[in-house]
Amino acid sequence: MQCVLIIGEDIFIMLLVEKFFKSFTKKDVCDTSKNTEAIVALSVESREKVDQMIEKAKEAGGSEPGEKQDHGWMYGRSFEDIDGHLWEVFFMEESAIKK
């Protein structure tokens, strides 16, 4: 079984059950309750979109492992999906970066 998430016009993410996922690699699959294999970061259009994505992830069974990060010019939050993978969602206002 698999699920395809459409993140953007040219960005898709496939979520696979472990048995099918293992067919793509000869390596062991990481135990995400003990190890971090990667952090996927997604840039979005606004602070509101950051909050919307985090809330949707939490509604789907994910959790928010840390505090939001607000640096003025960059705002971000993270979530851990139901399989323990870490995701960062952020908005960056480049015009607000102090020179």
Buried (B, 14 or more C-beta within 10 A) or exposed (E): EEEEEEEEEEEEEEBBEEEEBEEEEEEEEBEBEEEEEEEEEBBBEEBEBBBEBBBEBEEEEBEBEEEBEEEEEBBBBBBBBEBBBBBBBBBBEEEEEEE
